């Protein structure tokens, strides 16, 4: 067996999808994997036998030169975001911030460019994959790559869905509607050509399996760390940390938590604060937090620096936004951050809508302090901060939940068995 992974990002410990892929293929042998991806950054960690990469910039040049300079690449140990320069920051920046016109422009560039060339065909022939694992997202050119290779080399497709664009509501704007119709069309084409779908939650796997009459499997994201065997909860909560993106209006929920902490500090004489580790939040977010005392913004951290800050936390914050558009975007997502937080045994405080999969997951397993109503935020926070036995209880349940759903060996073994079937 040899799996060809087709994805936007390379396997790495930096990006969300890179981490997710790393956990999914944790137990696979190097010679059982090869990867084709379209990001500028180099893979980190020698996980696959070979990597093939071409970028949006390569594809754009191909329109004029009629040649796309795709190439094999080697992993690196250094952290390289690949976002240098205006073009790269637009095309590889946060997908949640890209406007529909940019997605449509990318689609047009890929359609006009001769990306499917002798170099790529030769690489696929040399790798001899027995199945394709297509990790789809907002760019349908990935769907085209999987479909073309599958058809020409007679390789079965397993489609992986961790971002559910197909079941999103149609955007209000005209260009958003065009993009949505395009992604729906390509999703149908890809899923009808797939042997199976792997979803990050039951909602995804069941809905796709039922509609397209293919095998459906649920594999939640595996943690990138070992699951703790026991918990050690501190008497007081001094280091409250938030790691990750604040896009999709997550900053609004985070702001409400910090305002509540300001009130608690003023009334109780305490000094609670949240250390927020994220990319540059931008002027809008900075202005929103301007009058808040309990929020400290830090830069994005990764690698050993991330581990250091993460594991010395007394509490971890998880948030999602309450507006309808944001809920629609994340309703079927369960992030890598959830898996890593649960496995750490560090007490989790979660604030977000009750009808999204990530919050349901925490509530169903009683493994976090969860608040889904702003009117209850103060009381839920107070209990979480003041009750050590409560924090200990949810942390113990968090470890049990991580072992059941997010253990990287179990997650990867499950995927290995699925890939072996086709």
Buried (B, 14 or more C-beta within 10 A) or exposed (E): BBBBBBBBBBBBBBBBBBBBBBBBBBBBEEEBBBBBBBBBBBBBBEBBBBBBBBBBBBBBBBBEEEBBBBEEBEBBEEBBBBBEEEBBEBBBEEBBEBEBEBBBBBBEBBEEBEBBBEBBBEBBEEBEBBBBBBBBBBBBBBBBBBBBBBEEBEBBBBBBBBBBBBBBEEBEEEBBEBBBEBBBEBBBBBBEBBBBBBBBBBBBBBBBBEBBEBBBBBBBBBBBBEBBEEBEBBEEBEBBBBBBBBBBBBBBBBBBBBBBBBEBBEEEEBEBBBBBBBBEBEEEBEEBBEEBBBBBBEEBBBEEEBBEBBEEBBBBBBBBBBEEEBBBBBBBBBBBBBBBBBBBBBBBBBBBBEEBBBBBBBBEBEBBBBBBEEEEBBEBBBEBBBEBEBBBBBBBBBBBBBBEBBBBEBBBBBBBEBBEEB
